[in-house]
Amino acid sequence: MTAVKLRYASIWEEGSSEASIVCCTTAGVGNAARAGQQRTTFAAYEPGTINIVLLVHGRMTAGCMVNAILTATEAKAAALADLDVKDHETGAMATGTTTDAIVLGVSGHDHYGVNHHYAGTATDLGGMIGRLVYGSVKESILSSQREERAL
């Protein structure tokens, strides 16, 4: 599903008394873009460039899962901003690439005894998601850029 070489994959994990999370990201910014601006579009596209897999060991409501995707997307955009990644077509600050994907897997296991209802940045769960996605996106991008500069 990725156009990025797997050697640039970044895997981060964190746990608490309420859940544990693994985040795996492959990220490149050759097709960085800013959502919400007029740009060239296509009817279909190839596999993505920033791909995030979040695996949560714990229980989450359906609404919480949607909230987790929102928090992950915010963290991805923050990492791009902090790396000063620009949309190659418009020059604006990029919020992603033209082919990003995210997968959320939730075990549903009641080991922690908590059913999470929210995953925004003010929650323990959302805080973990934000840190993991931010760190793994940034690390994967920097890893691929280091090799590009070395070539």
C-alpha positions as CSV (number, residue, x, y, z in Angstrom):
1,M,0.0,0.0,0.0
2,T,3.0,2.3,0.2
3,A,5.2,4.0,-2.4
4,V,7.9,4.6,0.3
5,K,10.7,2.0,0.8
6,L,9.9,0.0,3.9
7,R,13.4,0.6,5.3
8,Y,12.0,4.1,6.2
9,A,9.2,2.6,8.3
10,S,9.1,4.0,11.8
11,I,7.5,2.0,14.6
12,W,6.6,3.6,18.0
13,E,4.7,2.2,20.9
14,E,3.3,3.4,24.2
15,G,1.1,2.0,26.9
16,S,-0.8,3.2,29.9
17,S,-3.1,1.7,32.5
18,E,-6.0,2.1,30.0
19,A,-4.6,1.0,26.7
20,S,-1.5,0.2,24.7
21,I,-0.8,1.4,21.1
22,V,1.6,0.6,18.3
23,C,2.0,3.0,15.5
24,C,3.8,2.1,12.2
25,T,4.4,4.8,9.6
26,T,6.0,4.9,6.2
27,A,6.3,8.5,5.0
28,G,7.7,10.4,2.1
29,V,6.8,13.9,0.9
30,G,7.5,13.8,-2.8
31,N,3.8,14.6,-3.4
32,A,3.2,16.9,-0.4
33,A,-0.1,18.7,-0.6
34,R,-2.4,21.0,1.3
35,A,-6.0,20.0,1.8
36,G,-8.7,22.6,1.0
37,Q,-6.8,24.4,-1.8
38,Q,-7.5,24.4,-5.5
39,R,-5.1,21.9,-7.1
40,T,-4.7,19.4,-9.9
41,T,-6.8,16.3,-9.2
42,F,-7.2,12.9,-10.8
43,A,-10.0,10.4,-11.1
44,A,-7.9,7.6,-9.5
45,Y,-4.5,7.4,-7.8
46,E,-1.8,4.9,-6.9
47,P,-0.9,3.6,-3.4
48,G,-0.1,6.2,-0.7
49,T,2.9,8.1,0.5
50,I,2.2,8.7,4.2
51,N,0.7,5.5,5.5
52,I,-0.1,5.1,9.2
53,V,-1.2,1.9,10.9
54,L,-2.4,2.4,14.5
55,L,-3.0,-0.8,16.5
56,V,-4.8,-0.2,19.8
57,H,-5.0,-2.9,22.5
58,G,-8.2,-1.9,24.3
59,R,-11.8,-1.1,23.7
60,M,-13.1,2.0,21.8
61,T,-16.6,3.0,20.8
62,A,-17.2,3.7,17.1
63,G,-17.2,7.4,17.8
64,C,-13.9,7.1,19.6
65,M,-12.4,5.4,16.6
66,V,-13.4,8.3,14.4
67,N,-12.0,10.7,16.9
68,A,-8.7,8.7,16.9
69,I,-8.4,9.1,13.2
70,L,-9.0,12.9,13.6
71,T,-6.3,13.1,16.3
72,A,-3.9,11.1,14.1
73,T,-4.5,13.3,11.2
74,E,-3.9,16.4,13.3
75,A,-0.6,14.9,14.5
76,K,0.5,14.1,11.0
77,A,-0.2,17.7,9.9
78,A,1.7,19.0,12.9
79,A,4.8,16.9,12.0
80,L,4.7,18.2,8.4
81,A,4.4,21.8,9.7
82,D,7.3,21.4,12.1
83,L,9.4,19.9,9.2
84,D,8.4,22.9,7.0
85,V,7.0,20.6,4.3
86,K,5.3,22.6,1.5
87,D,2.7,21.7,-1.1
88,H,4.8,21.3,-4.2
89,E,2.1,22.8,-6.5
90,T,1.0,25.8,-4.4
91,G,3.9,26.4,-2.0
92,A,1.5,26.4,1.0
93,M,2.3,24.5,4.1
94,A,1.4,20.8,3.5
95,T,-1.2,19.0,5.5
96,G,-0.4,15.6,4.0
97,T,0.3,14.1,0.6
98,T,-2.0,13.4,-2.3
99,T,-2.1,9.7,-1.4
100,D,-2.2,9.3,2.4
101,A,-3.9,6.4,4.1
102,I,-4.5,5.4,7.7
103,V,-5.7,2.1,9.2
104,L,-7.0,1.7,12.8
105,G,-7.1,-1.7,14.3
106,V,-8.7,-2.1,17.7
107,S,-8.4,-5.4,19.7
108,G,-11.7,-4.8,21.6
109,H,-10.1,-6.7,24.5
110,D,-11.3,-5.7,27.9
111,H,-7.9,-6.3,29.6
112,Y,-7.8,-2.7,30.7
113,G,-11.4,-2.5,31.9
114,V,-12.1,0.7,30.1
115,N,-14.3,1.4,27.0
116,H,-12.9,4.6,25.6
117,H,-15.5,7.1,24.3
118,Y,-13.1,9.9,23.2
119,A,-9.6,10.1,21.7
120,G,-9.1,13.8,21.4
121,T,-5.9,15.5,22.3
122,A,-7.1,16.2,25.9
123,T,-7.6,12.5,26.7
124,D,-4.9,10.0,27.7
125,L,-5.7,7.8,24.7
126,G,-5.6,10.8,22.3
127,G,-2.4,12.1,23.8
128,M,-0.7,8.7,23.2
129,I,-2.1,8.6,19.6
130,G,-0.9,12.2,18.9
131,R,2.6,11.5,20.3
132,L,3.0,8.2,18.4
133,V,1.8,9.5,15.1
134,Y,3.7,12.8,15.3
135,G,7.0,11.0,16.2
136,S,6.7,8.2,13.7
137,V,5.7,10.5,10.8
138,K,8.5,12.8,11.6
139,E,11.1,10.0,12.0
140,S,10.0,8.3,8.8
141,I,10.2,11.5,6.7
142,L,13.6,12.5,8.2
143,S,14.9,9.0,7.5
144,S,13.9,9.1,3.8
145,Q,15.2,12.7,3.4
146,R,18.6,11.7,4.8
147,E,19.1,9.1,2.2
148,E,17.9,11.4,-0.6
149,R,20.5,14.0,0.5
150,A,23.2,11.3,0.6
151,L,22.6,10.3,-3.0
